[in-house]
Amino acid sequence: MPDSPLSALLEDAPDFAPVPLARTRYDGWLPARQHMFIAALSAMGTGRTFISRPTACQ
């Protein structure tokens, strides 16, 4: 049984290979954040509920 709704969401996410990054930022699209976004997109059908436009454009 999953520990939290987030862990359940991540367990049900499709297979996903994060986009390799030339450099990393603490507030950037790290592999874990990419995985969470794909999981939310898969479950909800939209990225709008997961991340705001200003945050996505940073």
PDB file of N, CA, C, O and CB in Angstrom:
ATOM      1  N   MET A   1       0.844  -1.185   0.000  1.00  0.00           N
ATOM      2  CA  MET A   1       0.000   0.000   0.000  1.00  0.00           C
ATOM      3  C   MET A   1       0.889   1.248   0.000  1.00  0.00           C
ATOM      4  O   MET A   1       1.848   1.316   0.769  1.00  0.00           O
ATOM      5  CB  MET A   1      -0.960  -0.001   1.228  1.00  0.00           C
ATOM      6  N   PRO A   2       0.584   2.234  -0.850  1.00  0.00           N
ATOM      7  CA  PRO A   2       1.399   3.446  -0.912  1.00  0.00           C
ATOM      8  C   PRO A   2       1.333   4.233   0.394  1.00  0.00           C
ATOM      9  O   PRO A   2       0.331   4.193   1.109  1.00  0.00           O
ATOM     10  CB  PRO A   2       0.947   4.326  -2.073  1.00  0.00           C
ATOM     11  N   ASP A   3       2.415   4.946   0.690  1.00  0.00           N
ATOM     12  CA  ASP A   3       2.478   5.748   1.907  1.00  0.00           C
ATOM     13  C   ASP A   3       1.678   7.043   1.794  1.00  0.00           C
ATOM     14  O   ASP A   3       1.166   7.543   2.796  1.00  0.00           O
ATOM     15  CB  ASP A   3       3.916   6.068   2.239  1.00  0.00           C
ATOM     16  N   SER A   4       1.565   7.584   0.593  1.00  0.00           N
ATOM     17  CA  SER A   4       0.879   8.861   0.409  1.00  0.00           C
ATOM     18  C   SER A   4       0.270   8.918  -0.986  1.00  0.00           C
ATOM     19  O   SER A   4       0.609   8.106  -1.847  1.00  0.00           O
ATOM     20  CB  SER A   4       1.850  10.047   0.629  1.00  0.00           C
ATOM     21  N   PRO A   5      -0.630   9.878  -1.214  1.00  0.00           N
ATOM     22  CA  PRO A   5      -1.186  10.036  -2.565  1.00  0.00           C
ATOM     23  C   PRO A   5      -0.100  10.300  -3.611  1.00  0.00           C
ATOM     24  O   PRO A   5      -0.212   9.843  -4.749  1.00  0.00           O
ATOM     25  CB  PRO A   5      -2.201  11.176  -2.581  1.00  0.00           C
ATOM     26  N   LEU A   6       0.954  11.041  -3.230  1.00  0.00           N
ATOM     27  CA  LEU A   6       2.042  11.320  -4.167  1.00  0.00           C
ATOM     28  C   LEU A   6       2.773  10.047  -4.555  1.00  0.00           C
ATOM     29  O   LEU A   6       3.077   9.843  -5.730  1.00  0.00           O
ATOM     30  CB  LEU A   6       3.022  12.321  -3.563  1.00  0.00           C
ATOM     31  N   SER A   7       3.059   9.191  -3.590  1.00  0.00           N
ATOM     32  CA  SER A   7       3.761   7.948  -3.925  1.00  0.00           C
ATOM     33  C   SER A   7       2.883   7.059  -4.799  1.00  0.00           C
ATOM     34  O   SER A   7       3.394   6.367  -5.679  1.00  0.00           O
ATOM     35  CB  SER A   7       4.175   7.193  -2.642  1.00  0.00           C
ATOM     36  N   ALA A   8       1.563   7.065  -4.570  1.00  0.00           N
ATOM     37  CA  ALA A   8       0.652   6.300  -5.428  1.00  0.00           C
ATOM     38  C   ALA A   8       0.669   6.858  -6.846  1.00  0.00           C
ATOM     39  O   ALA A   8       0.678   6.100  -7.816  1.00  0.00           O
ATOM     40  CB  ALA A   8      -0.786   6.324  -4.860  1.00  0.00           C
ATOM     41  N   LEU A   9       0.674   8.174  -6.966  1.00  0.00           N
ATOM     42  CA  LEU A   9       0.717   8.824  -8.272  1.00  0.00           C
ATOM     43  C   LEU A   9       1.990   8.448  -9.016  1.00  0.00           C
ATOM     44  O   LEU A   9       1.947   8.138 -10.207  1.00  0.00           O
ATOM     45  CB  LEU A   9       0.622  10.346  -8.119  1.00  0.00           C
ATOM     46  N   LEU A  10       3.124   8.473  -8.320  1.00  0.00           N
ATOM     47  CA  LEU A  10       4.403   8.145  -8.944  1.00  0.00           C
ATOM     48  C   LEU A  10       4.490   6.671  -9.319  1.00  0.00           C
ATOM     49  O   LEU A  10       5.082   6.330 -10.344  1.00  0.00           O
ATOM     50  CB  LEU A  10       5.547   8.507  -8.014  1.00  0.00           C
ATOM     51  N   GLU A  11       3.911   5.794  -8.506  1.00  0.00           N
ATOM     52  CA  GLU A  11       3.927   4.363  -8.824  1.00  0.00           C
ATOM     53  C   GLU A  11       3.120   4.062 -10.080  1.00  0.00           C
ATOM     54  O   GLU A  11       3.474   3.164 -10.843  1.00  0.00           O
ATOM     55  CB  GLU A  11       3.382   3.551  -7.650  1.00  0.00           C
ATOM     56  N   ASP A  12       2.035   4.806 -10.300  1.00  0.00           N
ATOM     57  CA  ASP A  12       1.167   4.571 -11.448  1.00  0.00           C
ATOM     58  C   ASP A  12       1.608   5.328 -12.698  1.00  0.00           C
ATOM     59  O   ASP A  12       0.981   5.195 -13.749  1.00  0.00           O
ATOM     60  CB  ASP A  12      -0.242   4.955 -11.102  1.00  0.00           C
ATOM     61  N   ALA A  13       2.664   6.110 -12.602  1.00  0.00           N
ATOM     62  CA  ALA A  13       3.128   6.914 -13.736  1.00  0.00           C
ATOM     63  C   ALA A  13       3.697   6.017 -14.835  1.00  0.00           C
ATOM     64  O   ALA A  13       4.233   4.946 -14.551  1.00  0.00           O
ATOM     65  CB  ALA A  13       4.192   7.935 -13.277  1.00  0.00           C
ATOM     66  N   PRO A  14       3.580   6.456 -16.086  1.00  0.00           N
ATOM     67  CA  PRO A  14       4.174   5.684 -17.184  1.00  0.00           C
ATOM     68  C   PRO A  14       5.699   5.703 -17.101  1.00  0.00           C
ATOM     69  O   PRO A  14       6.286   6.566 -16.448  1.00  0.00           O
ATOM     70  CB  PRO A  14       3.712   6.239 -18.546  1.00  0.00           C
ATOM     71  N   ASP A  15       6.329   4.740 -17.770  1.00  0.00           N
ATOM     72  CA  ASP A  15       7.792   4.743 -17.836  1.00  0.00           C
ATOM     73  C   ASP A  15       8.238   6.056 -18.470  1.00  0.00           C
ATOM     74  O   ASP A  15       7.638   6.531 -19.435  1.00  0.00           O
ATOM     75  CB  ASP A  15       8.331   3.510 -18.650  1.00  0.00           C
ATOM     76  N   PHE A  16       9.281   6.625 -17.923  1.00  0.00           N
ATOM     77  CA  PHE A  16       9.711   7.941 -18.370  1.00  0.00           C
ATOM     78  C   PHE A  16      11.204   8.092 -18.154  1.00  0.00           C
ATOM     79  O   PHE A  16      11.717   7.806 -17.073  1.00  0.00           O
ATOM     80  CB  PHE A  16       8.944   9.049 -17.633  1.00  0.00           C
ATOM     81  N   ALA A  17      11.897   8.542 -19.187  1.00  0.00           N
ATOM     82  CA  ALA A  17      13.331   8.833 -19.080  1.00  0.00           C
ATOM     83  C   ALA A  17      13.481  10.351 -19.043  1.00  0.00           C
ATOM     84  O   ALA A  17      13.162  11.017 -20.028  1.00  0.00           O
ATOM     85  CB  ALA A  17      14.153   8.199 -20.284  1.00  0.00           C
ATOM     86  N   PRO A  18      13.959  10.918 -17.927  1.00  0.00           N
ATOM     87  CA  PRO A  18      14.100  12.369 -17.839  1.00  0.00           C
ATOM     88  C   PRO A  18      15.007  12.924 -18.940  1.00  0.00           C
ATOM     89  O   PRO A  18      15.941  12.260 -19.390  1.00  0.00           O
ATOM     90  CB  PRO A  18      14.650  12.757 -16.473  1.00  0.00           C
ATOM     91  N   VAL A  19      14.716  14.131 -19.353  1.00  0.00           N
ATOM     92  CA  VAL A  19      15.520  14.808 -20.360  1.00  0.00           C
ATOM     93  C   VAL A  19      16.878  15.136 -19.742  1.00  0.00           C
ATOM     94  O   VAL A  19      16.938  15.739 -18.670  1.00  0.00           O
ATOM     95  CB  VAL A  19      14.807  16.101 -20.884  1.00  0.00           C
ATOM     96  N   PRO A  20      17.974  14.743 -20.409  1.00  0.00           N
ATOM     97  CA  PRO A  20      19.288  15.090 -19.860  1.00  0.00           C
ATOM     98  C   PRO A  20      19.489  16.606 -19.890  1.00  0.00           C
ATOM     99  O   PRO A  20      19.088  17.281 -20.838  1.00  0.00           O
ATOM    100  CB  PRO A  20      20.416  14.380 -20.654  1.00  0.00           C
ATOM    101  N   LEU A  21      20.104  17.117 -18.856  1.00  0.00           N
ATOM    102  CA  LEU A  21      20.315  18.554 -18.746  1.00  0.00           C
ATOM    103  C   LEU A  21      21.799  18.877 -18.838  1.00  0.00           C
ATOM    104  O   LEU A  21      22.630  18.175 -18.262  1.00  0.00           O
ATOM    105  CB  LEU A  21      19.731  19.089 -17.430  1.00  0.00           C
ATOM    106  N   ALA A  22      22.132  19.943 -19.566  1.00  0.00           N
ATOM    107  CA  ALA A  22      23.525  20.362 -19.679  1.00  0.00           C
ATOM    108  C   ALA A  22      24.019  20.938 -18.355  1.00  0.00           C
ATOM    109  O   ALA A  22      25.193  20.806 -18.009  1.00  0.00           O
ATOM    110  CB  ALA A  22      23.687  21.395 -20.806  1.00  0.00           C
ATOM    111  N   ARG A  23      23.122  21.572 -17.628  1.00  0.00           N
ATOM    112  CA  ARG A  23      23.468  22.108 -16.314  1.00  0.00           C
ATOM    113  C   ARG A  23      22.243  21.964 -15.421  1.00  0.00           C
ATOM    114  O   ARG A  23      21.118  21.857 -15.909  1.00  0.00           O
ATOM    115  CB  ARG A  23      23.937  23.608 -16.404  1.00  0.00           C
ATOM    116  N   THR A  24      22.460  21.963 -14.149  1.00  0.00           N
ATOM    117  CA  THR A  24      21.336  21.830 -13.225  1.00  0.00           C
ATOM    118  C   THR A  24      21.201  23.080 -12.378  1.00  0.00           C
ATOM    119  O   THR A  24      22.175  23.777 -12.096  1.00  0.00           O
ATOM    120  CB  THR A  24      21.510  20.596 -12.330  1.00  0.00           C
ATOM    121  N   ARG A  25      19.981  23.339 -11.985  1.00  0.00           N
ATOM    122  CA  ARG A  25      19.670  24.446 -11.091  1.00  0.00           C
ATOM    123  C   ARG A  25      18.831  23.888  -9.957  1.00  0.00           C
ATOM    124  O   ARG A  25      18.079  22.932 -10.147  1.00  0.00           O
ATOM    125  CB  ARG A  25      18.925  25.609 -11.838  1.00  0.00           C
ATOM    126  N   TYR A  26      18.956  24.476  -8.789  1.00  0.00           N
ATOM    127  CA  TYR A  26      18.181  23.981  -7.651  1.00  0.00           C
ATOM    128  C   TYR A  26      16.686  24.131  -7.896  1.00  0.00           C
ATOM    129  O   TYR A  26      15.897  23.363  -7.347  1.00  0.00           O
ATOM    130  CB  TYR A  26      18.577  24.720  -6.374  1.00  0.00           C
ATOM    131  N   ASP A  27      16.281  25.105  -8.710  1.00  0.00           N
ATOM    132  CA  ASP A  27      14.865  25.327  -8.980  1.00  0.00           C
ATOM    133  C   ASP A  27      14.475  24.908 -10.405  1.00  0.00           C
ATOM    134  O   ASP A  27      13.419  25.298 -10.903  1.00  0.00           O
ATOM    135  CB  ASP A  27      14.523  26.793  -8.759  1.00  0.00           C
ATOM    136  N   GLY A  28      15.324  24.120 -11.047  1.00  0.00           N
ATOM    137  CA  GLY A  28      15.074  23.718 -12.429  1.00  0.00           C
ATOM    138  C   GLY A  28      14.347  22.391 -12.546  1.00  0.00           C
ATOM    139  O   GLY A  28      13.832  21.852 -11.566  1.00  0.00           O
ATOM    140  N   TRP A  29      14.317  21.885 -13.754  1.00  0.00           N
ATOM    141  CA  TRP A  29      13.614  20.642 -14.065  1.00  0.00           C
ATOM    142  C   TRP A  29      14.517  19.446 -13.792  1.00  0.00           C
ATOM    143  O   TRP A  29      14.947  18.758 -14.717  1.00  0.00           O
ATOM    144  CB  TRP A  29      13.141  20.635 -15.533  1.00  0.00           C
ATOM    145  N   LEU A  30      14.794  19.210 -12.534  1.00  0.00           N
ATOM    146  CA  LEU A  30      15.582  18.048 -12.134  1.00  0.00           C
ATOM    147  C   LEU A  30      14.817  16.780 -12.495  1.00  0.00           C
ATOM    148  O   LEU A  30      13.597  16.832 -12.651  1.00  0.00           O
ATOM    149  CB  LEU A  30      15.904  18.087 -10.611  1.00  0.00           C
ATOM    150  N   PRO A  31      15.497  15.643 -12.632  1.00  0.00           N
ATOM    151  CA  PRO A  31      14.808  14.401 -12.995  1.00  0.00           C
ATOM    152  C   PRO A  31      13.601  14.083 -12.112  1.00  0.00           C
ATOM    153  O   PRO A  31      12.577  13.629 -12.622  1.00  0.00           O
ATOM    154  CB  PRO A  31      15.776  13.259 -12.934  1.00  0.00           C
ATOM    155  N   ALA A  32      13.697  14.305 -10.817  1.00  0.00           N
ATOM    156  CA  ALA A  32      12.559  14.016  -9.928  1.00  0.00           C
ATOM    157  C   ALA A  32      11.370  14.923 -10.244  1.00  0.00           C
ATOM    158  O   ALA A  32      10.225  14.473 -10.217  1.00  0.00           O
ATOM    159  CB  ALA A  32      12.973  14.188  -8.450  1.00  0.00           C
ATOM    160  N   ARG A  33      11.634  16.192 -10.541  1.00  0.00           N
ATOM    161  CA  ARG A  33      10.547  17.118 -10.874  1.00  0.00           C
ATOM    162  C   ARG A  33       9.923  16.751 -12.223  1.00  0.00           C
ATOM    163  O   ARG A  33       8.706  16.840 -12.386  1.00  0.00           O
ATOM    164  CB  ARG A  33      11.066  18.577 -10.904  1.00  0.00           C
ATOM    165  N   GLN A  34      10.745  16.340 -13.186  1.00  0.00           N
ATOM    166  CA  GLN A  34      10.218  15.893 -14.474  1.00  0.00           C
ATOM    167  C   GLN A  34       9.307  14.680 -14.273  1.00  0.00           C
ATOM    168  O   GLN A  34       8.229  14.602 -14.863  1.00  0.00           O
ATOM    169  CB  GLN A  34      11.375  15.549 -15.451  1.00  0.00           C
ATOM    170  N   HIS A  35       9.744  13.738 -13.437  1.00  0.00           N
ATOM    171  CA  HIS A  35       8.958  12.532 -13.181  1.00  0.00           C
ATOM    172  C   HIS A  35       7.621  12.889 -12.528  1.00  0.00           C
ATOM    173  O   HIS A  35       6.586  12.344 -12.910  1.00  0.00           O
ATOM    174  CB  HIS A  35       9.746  11.554 -12.286  1.00  0.00           C
ATOM    175  N   MET A  36       7.631  13.794 -11.552  1.00  0.00           N
ATOM    176  CA  MET A  36       6.383  14.205 -10.899  1.00  0.00           C
ATOM    177  C   MET A  36       5.445  14.886 -11.891  1.00  0.00           C
ATOM    178  O   MET A  36       4.234  14.669 -11.850  1.00  0.00           O
ATOM    179  CB  MET A  36       6.679  15.147  -9.721  1.00  0.00           C
ATOM    180  N   PHE A  37       5.998  15.709 -12.782  1.00  0.00           N
ATOM    181  CA  PHE A  37       5.169  16.383 -13.783  1.00  0.00           C
ATOM    182  C   PHE A  37       4.508  15.373 -14.712  1.00  0.00           C
ATOM    183  O   PHE A  37       3.312  15.475 -14.985  1.00  0.00           O
ATOM    184  CB  PHE A  37       6.008  17.376 -14.596  1.00  0.00           C
ATOM    185  N   ILE A  38       5.276  14.392 -15.203  1.00  0.00           N
ATOM    186  CA  ILE A  38       4.721  13.376 -16.099  1.00  0.00           C
ATOM    187  C   ILE A  38       3.665  12.549 -15.375  1.00  0.00           C
ATOM    188  O   ILE A  38       2.644  12.199 -15.967  1.00  0.00           O
ATOM    189  CB  ILE A  38       5.837  12.461 -16.642  1.00  0.00           C
ATOM    190  N   ALA A  39       3.898  12.232 -14.104  1.00  0.00           N
ATOM    191  CA  ALA A  39       2.913  11.481 -13.321  1.00  0.00           C
ATOM    192  C   ALA A  39       1.617  12.276 -13.185  1.00  0.00           C
ATOM    193  O   ALA A  39       0.532  11.723 -13.361  1.00  0.00           O
ATOM    194  CB  ALA A  39       3.477  11.139 -11.926  1.00  0.00           C
ATOM    195  N   ALA A  40       1.721  13.573 -12.874  1.00  0.00           N
ATOM    196  CA  ALA A  40       0.532  14.415 -12.743  1.00  0.00           C
ATOM    197  C   ALA A  40      -0.168  14.564 -14.086  1.00  0.00           C
ATOM    198  O   ALA A  40      -1.396  14.517 -14.153  1.00  0.00           O
ATOM    199  CB  ALA A  40       0.906  15.796 -12.184  1.00  0.00           C
ATOM    200  N   LEU A  41       0.593  14.741 -15.143  1.00  0.00           N
ATOM    201  CA  LEU A  41       0.021  14.862 -16.482  1.00  0.00           C
ATOM    202  C   LEU A  41      -0.728  13.595 -16.866  1.00  0.00           C
ATOM    203  O   LEU A  41      -1.817  13.663 -17.437  1.00  0.00           O
ATOM    204  CB  LEU A  41       1.117  15.160 -17.510  1.00  0.00           C
ATOM    205  N   SER A  42      -0.155  12.453 -16.557  1.00  0.00           N
ATOM    206  CA  SER A  42      -0.788  11.173 -16.852  1.00  0.00           C
ATOM    207  C   SER A  42      -2.084  10.993 -16.067  1.00  0.00           C
ATOM    208  O   SER A  42      -3.083  10.523 -16.612  1.00  0.00           O
ATOM    209  CB  SER A  42       0.170  10.032 -16.543  1.00  0.00           C
ATOM    210  N   ALA A  43      -2.067  11.362 -14.804  1.00  0.00           N
ATOM    211  CA  ALA A  43      -3.235  11.163 -13.942  1.00  0.00           C
ATOM    212  C   ALA A  43      -4.346  12.173 -14.205  1.00  0.00           C
ATOM    213  O   ALA A  43      -5.527  11.826 -14.155  1.00  0.00           O
ATOM    214  CB  ALA A  43      -2.821  11.243 -12.494  1.00  0.00           C
ATOM    215  N   MET A  44      -3.971  13.428 -14.487  1.00  0.00           N
ATOM    216  CA  MET A  44      -4.964  14.492 -14.571  1.00  0.00           C
ATOM    217  C   MET A  44      -5.241  14.980 -15.982  1.00  0.00           C
ATOM    218  O   MET A  44      -6.253  15.637 -16.229  1.00  0.00           O
ATOM    219  CB  MET A  44      -4.528  15.635 -13.745  1.00  0.00           C
ATOM    220  N   GLY A  45      -4.347  14.661 -16.910  1.00  0.00           N
ATOM    221  CA  GLY A  45      -4.558  15.068 -18.285  1.00  0.00           C
ATOM    222  C   GLY A  45      -4.174  16.509 -18.583  1.00  0.00           C
ATOM    223  O   GLY A  45      -4.385  16.980 -19.700  1.00  0.00           O
ATOM    224  N   THR A  46      -3.623  17.208 -17.619  1.00  0.00           N
ATOM    225  CA  THR A  46      -3.221  18.587 -17.831  1.00  0.00           C
ATOM    226  C   THR A  46      -2.066  18.946 -16.915  1.00  0.00           C
ATOM    227  O   THR A  46      -2.003  18.478 -15.778  1.00  0.00           O
ATOM    228  CB  THR A  46      -4.398  19.532 -17.602  1.00  0.00           C
ATOM    229  N   GLY A  47      -1.161  19.765 -17.397  1.00  0.00           N
ATOM    230  CA  GLY A  47      -0.064  20.234 -16.567  1.00  0.00           C
ATOM    231  C   GLY A  47      -0.435  21.477 -15.778  1.00  0.00           C
ATOM    232  O   GLY A  47       0.292  21.885 -14.872  1.00  0.00           O
ATOM    233  N   ARG A  48      -1.546  22.069 -16.115  1.00  0.00           N
ATOM    234  CA  ARG A  48      -1.963  23.311 -15.477  1.00  0.00           C
ATOM    235  C   ARG A  48      -2.177  23.148 -13.970  1.00  0.00           C
ATOM    236  O   ARG A  48      -1.928  24.079 -13.205  1.00  0.00           O
ATOM    237  CB  ARG A  48      -3.235  23.820 -16.123  1.00  0.00           C
ATOM    238  N   THR A  49      -2.629  21.992 -13.552  1.00  0.00           N
ATOM    239  CA  THR A  49      -2.900  21.783 -12.132  1.00  0.00           C
ATOM    240  C   THR A  49      -1.634  21.495 -11.349  1.00  0.00           C
ATOM    241  O   THR A  49      -1.659  21.503 -10.118  1.00  0.00           O
ATOM    242  CB  THR A  49      -3.882  20.649 -11.949  1.00  0.00           C
ATOM    243  N   PHE A  50      -0.527  21.240 -12.034  1.00  0.00           N
ATOM    244  CA  PHE A  50       0.706  20.870 -11.351  1.00  0.00           C
ATOM    245  C   PHE A  50       1.669  22.035 -11.198  1.00  0.00           C
ATOM    246  O   PHE A  50       2.334  22.161 -10.170  1.00  0.00           O
ATOM    247  CB  PHE A  50       1.382  19.758 -12.090  1.00  0.00           C
ATOM    248  N   ILE A  51       1.748  22.887 -12.211  1.00  0.00           N
ATOM    249  CA  ILE A  51       2.766  23.933 -12.193  1.00  0.00           C
ATOM    250  C   ILE A  51       2.203  25.202 -12.827  1.00  0.00           C
ATOM    251  O   ILE A  51       1.471  25.138 -13.815  1.00  0.00           O
ATOM    252  CB  ILE A  51       4.049  23.471 -12.937  1.00  0.00           C
ATOM    253  N   SER A  52       2.540  26.331 -12.265  1.00  0.00           N
ATOM    254  CA  SER A  52       2.056  27.597 -12.804  1.00  0.00           C
ATOM    255  C   SER A  52       2.928  28.035 -13.981  1.00  0.00           C
ATOM    256  O   SER A  52       4.084  27.628 -14.092  1.00  0.00           O
ATOM    257  CB  SER A  52       2.041  28.683 -11.707  1.00  0.00           C
ATOM    258  N   ARG A  53       2.375  28.853 -14.839  1.00  0.00           N
ATOM    259  CA  ARG A  53       3.121  29.324 -16.010  1.00  0.00           C
ATOM    260  C   ARG A  53       4.398  30.076 -15.624  1.00  0.00           C
ATOM    261  O   ARG A  53       5.448  29.802 -16.206  1.00  0.00           O
ATOM    262  CB  ARG A  53       2.235  30.225 -16.859  1.00  0.00           C
ATOM    263  N   PRO A  54       4.355  31.013 -14.665  1.00  0.00           N
ATOM    264  CA  PRO A  54       5.604  31.696 -14.296  1.00  0.00           C
ATOM    265  C   PRO A  54       6.680  30.730 -13.801  1.00  0.00           C
ATOM    266  O   PRO A  54       7.862  30.909 -14.095  1.00  0.00           O
ATOM    267  CB  PRO A  54       5.327  32.734 -13.224  1.00  0.00           C
ATOM    268  N   THR A  55       6.271  29.716 -13.053  1.00  0.00           N
ATOM    269  CA  THR A  55       7.246  28.746 -12.561  1.00  0.00           C
ATOM    270  C   THR A  55       7.807  27.929 -13.714  1.00  0.00           C
ATOM    271  O   THR A  55       9.009  27.669 -13.753  1.00  0.00           O
ATOM    272  CB  THR A  55       6.611  27.822 -11.511  1.00  0.00           C
ATOM    273  N   ALA A  56       6.967  27.520 -14.650  1.00  0.00           N
ATOM    274  CA  ALA A  56       7.409  26.715 -15.783  1.00  0.00           C
ATOM    275  C   ALA A  56       8.366  27.494 -16.683  1.00  0.00           C
ATOM    276  O   ALA A  56       9.248  26.903 -17.306  1.00  0.00           O
ATOM    277  CB  ALA A  56       6.207  26.236 -16.588  1.00  0.00           C
ATOM    278  N   CYS A  57       8.200  28.797 -16.754  1.00  0.00           N
ATOM    279  CA  CYS A  57       9.013  29.618 -17.653  1.00  0.00           C
ATOM    280  C   CYS A  57      10.319  30.090 -17.036  1.00  0.00           C
ATOM    281  O   CYS A  57      11.099  30.773 -17.699  1.00  0.00           O
ATOM    282  CB  CYS A  57       8.226  30.806 -18.096  1.00  0.00           C
ATOM    283  N   GLN A  58      10.569  29.744 -15.796  1.00  0.00           N
ATOM    284  CA  GLN A  58      11.813  30.181 -15.157  1.00  0.00           C
ATOM    285  C   GLN A  58      12.992  29.464 -15.733  1.00  0.00           C
ATOM    286  O   GLN A  58      14.125  29.704 -15.316  1.00  0.00           O
ATOM    287  CB  GLN A  58      11.761  29.961 -13.663  1.00  0.00           C
TER     288      GLN A  58
END
